[in-house]
């Protein structure tokens, strides 16, 4: 849950000032997007295992 909240906040900060010409920016957005998806999948799998 902490990773999901932190990475979604970081992704929000990245997307506030887009600069798609900078390769470091594109890499950062990609990593943050991957972290959000991965954390959401892990949270869902943990919640489903508890049932």
VOPAGU-2260 file (C-alpha; in pm, 1 decimal, decimal comma):
REM VOPAGU-2260
SITE   aa  ch    i         X         Y         Z
SITE  UNK   A    0       0,0       0,0       0,0
SITE  UNK   A    1     286,6     235,7      80,4
SITE  UNK   A    2     456,4     168,3    -254,7
SITE  UNK   A    3     129,4     224,9    -437,9
SITE  UNK   A    4      65,8     555,9    -264,9
SITE  UNK   A    5     422,7     678,3    -305,7
SITE  UNK   A    6     459,5     581,1    -668,6
SITE  UNK   A    7     119,6     721,2    -764,3
SITE  UNK   A    8     212,6    1051,5    -598,1
SITE  UNK   A    9     544,8    1051,2    -784,1
SITE  UNK   A   10     368,9     977,6   -1113,2
SITE  UNK   A   11     127,7    1263,7   -1043,4
SITE  UNK   A   12     423,0    1498,2    -988,8
SITE  UNK   A   13     587,2    1379,6   -1310,4
SITE  UNK   A   14     271,6    1436,3   -1514,5
SITE  UNK   A   15     217,0    1789,2   -1380,1
SITE  UNK   A   16     500,8    1924,4   -1592,5
SITE  UNK   A   17     536,1    1699,7   -1899,2
SITE  UNK   A   18     861,0    1710,4   -2096,3
SITE  UNK   A   19     848,6    1417,7   -2337,8
SITE  UNK   A   20    1159,2    1538,4   -2524,0
SITE  UNK   A   21    1378,5    1449,2   -2224,4
SITE  UNK   A   22    1465,6    1076,2   -2223,1
SITE  UNK   A   23    1517,6    1080,0   -1845,7
SITE  UNK   A   24    1163,3    1210,1   -1801,0
SITE  UNK   A   25    1020,1     935,0   -2021,7
SITE  UNK   A   26    1220,1     675,0   -1827,4
SITE  UNK   A   27    1095,6     815,8   -1495,8
SITE  UNK   A   28     733,7     811,2   -1610,1
SITE  UNK   A   29     776,6     453,3   -1731,4
SITE  UNK   A   30     929,1     336,5   -1403,9
SITE  UNK   A   31     663,1     513,0   -1196,7
SITE  UNK   A   32     386,9     367,6   -1414,3
SITE  UNK   A   33     534,4      19,3   -1376,2
SITE  UNK   A   34     559,5      66,1    -998,8
SITE  UNK   A   35     193,6     172,3    -976,9
SITE  UNK   A   36      75,7    -128,3   -1180,2
SITE  UNK   A   37     299,4    -373,5    -992,9
SITE  UNK   A   38     196,2    -242,4    -649,4
SITE  UNK   A   39    -172,6    -255,5    -743,5
SITE  UNK   A   40    -139,4    -615,1    -864,6
SITE  UNK   A   41      43,1    -717,4    -548,1
SITE  UNK   A   42    -219,9    -552,2    -329,5
SITE  UNK   A   43    -501,5    -723,8    -518,4
SITE  UNK   A   44    -330,4   -1063,5    -493,3
SITE  UNK   A   45    -278,6   -1024,8    -118,7
SITE  UNK   A   46    -640,9    -922,6     -68,0
SITE  UNK   A   47    -764,4   -1219,5    -271,9
SITE  UNK   A   48    -547,2   -1465,5     -75,8
SITE  UNK   A   49    -695,6   -1347,6     254,2
SITE  UNK   A   50   -1044,5   -1458,9     149,9
